[in-house]
Amino acid sequence: LFPNDYFKNVQNLRRWSTDYAFNQLRKPNLKGDWRKHARAAVVNAYYNALENSIEFPAGILQGSFFSRDKPNYLNFGGIGFVIGHEITHGFDDRGRQFDKDGNNKNWWDSQTDSNFKDRA
């Protein structure tokens, strides 16, 4: 830790983060491991194709998506929009390539797959 050197602290943090990520490469992927889902302060929902899950960190329940000062219809509409948006990622050009268990497997009918590719 370098209390007066922001640049050096950022370098150390990035080095630690990179080392941690590389150390995870040879370890088994445990689907549903809580450490992958523990970023509560993040303000970004996302679709995780490998686990066929949608992530809604607690941080998204603030600001323009959700507020205790807004009427319920605005809160439900705002977070409903986010939920609907993330669901569609399960069927977009990347998400459609994974089955219900998160395996990279084409589960679409060949005609549906062809139609999707034509329109995309």
C-alpha positions in Angstrom: 0.0 0.0 0.0 1.3 3.4 -1.0 -0.8 6.1 0.7 0.5 8.9 -1.5 0.9 7.2 -4.8 -2.4 6.6 -6.6 -0.8 5.3 -9.8 1.2 2.7 -7.9 -1.9 1.6 -6.0 -3.8 1.1 -9.2 -1.0 -0.9 -10.7 -0.9 -3.1 -7.6 -4.6 -3.6 -7.7 -4.6 -4.5 -11.4 -1.7 -6.9 -10.9 -3.5 -8.6 -8.0 -6.8 -8.8 -10.1 -5.0 -10.3 -13.1 -3.1 -12.8 -11.0 -6.4 -13.8 -9.3 -8.1 -14.3 -12.6 -5.3 -16.4 -14.1 -5.2 -18.5 -11.0 -8.9 -19.4 -11.5 -8.2 -20.8 -15.0 -7.4 -24.4 -14.1 -10.0 -24.6 -11.3 -13.4 -26.2 -12.0 -16.3 -23.8 -12.8 -18.8 -24.2 -10.0 -22.1 -23.0 -11.4 -24.0 -20.9 -8.9 -20.9 -20.2 -6.7 -21.9 -17.2 -4.6 -18.6 -15.4 -5.1 -19.6 -14.8 -8.8 -22.9 -13.2 -7.6 -21.7 -11.1 -4.7 -21.3 -7.7 -6.3 -24.1 -6.0 -4.6 -23.0 -2.4 -5.2 -22.9 -2.8 -9.0 -25.5 -0.9 -10.9 -25.7 -3.2 -13.9 -28.0 -6.1 -14.6 -26.8 -8.7 -17.0 -27.5 -12.1 -18.6 -25.0 -14.9 -17.8 -25.2 -17.5 -20.6 -22.9 -20.0 -18.9 -25.3 -20.3 -16.0 -28.5 -19.4 -17.9 -29.2 -16.8 -15.3 -30.0 -13.1 -15.0 -28.1 -11.1 -12.5 -29.7 -8.1 -10.7 -27.3 -6.7 -8.2 -28.8 -4.7 -5.4 -27.1 -1.6 -6.6 -29.6 -1.4 -9.5 -32.4 -0.7 -7.1 -31.6 3.0 -7.0 -31.6 6.1 -9.1 -33.5 6.0 -12.4 -34.6 2.4 -12.1 -36.0 2.3 -8.6 -36.5 4.8 -5.7 -38.6 4.7 -2.6 -39.7 8.3 -3.4 -41.3 7.3 -6.7 -44.8 5.8 -7.1 -44.9 2.0 -7.4 -45.9 2.0 -11.1 -42.7 3.9 -12.0 -40.6 1.5 -9.9 -42.2 -1.6 -11.3 -42.0 -0.2 -14.8 -38.4 0.8 -14.5 -37.2 -2.5 -13.1 -39.6 -4.4 -15.3 -37.9 -2.8 -18.3 -34.5 -4.0 -17.1 -35.8 -7.5 -16.5 -37.4 -7.7 -19.9 -34.3 -6.4 -21.5 -32.1 -9.0 -19.8 -34.4 -11.9 -20.7 -34.1 -11.1 -24.4 -30.3 -11.7 -24.1 -31.1 -15.4 -23.6 -32.3 -15.4 -27.2 -30.0 -13.0 -29.0 -27.0 -13.9 -31.2 -24.9 -15.1 -28.2 -27.5 -16.3 -25.7 -29.3 -18.5 -28.1 -26.1 -20.6 -28.4 -26.5 -22.0 -24.9 -29.0 -24.5 -23.6 -31.0 -24.4 -20.4 -28.0 -25.7 -18.5 -25.6 -23.2 -19.9 -23.9 -25.6 -22.2 -22.8 -24.3 -25.6 -25.3 -26.2 -27.6 -27.7 -25.2 -30.4 -31.2 -26.0 -29.0 -33.2 -24.3 -31.7 -35.0 -26.0 -34.5 -33.0 -25.8 -37.8 -35.7 -23.7 -39.5 -35.9 -21.2 -36.6 -32.1 -21.0 -36.6 -32.1 -20.3 -40.3 -34.8 -17.6 -40.0 -32.9 -15.9 -37.1 -29.7 -15.8 -39.1 -31.5 -14.4 -42.2 -33.0 -11.6 -40.1 -29.9 -10.9 -38.1 
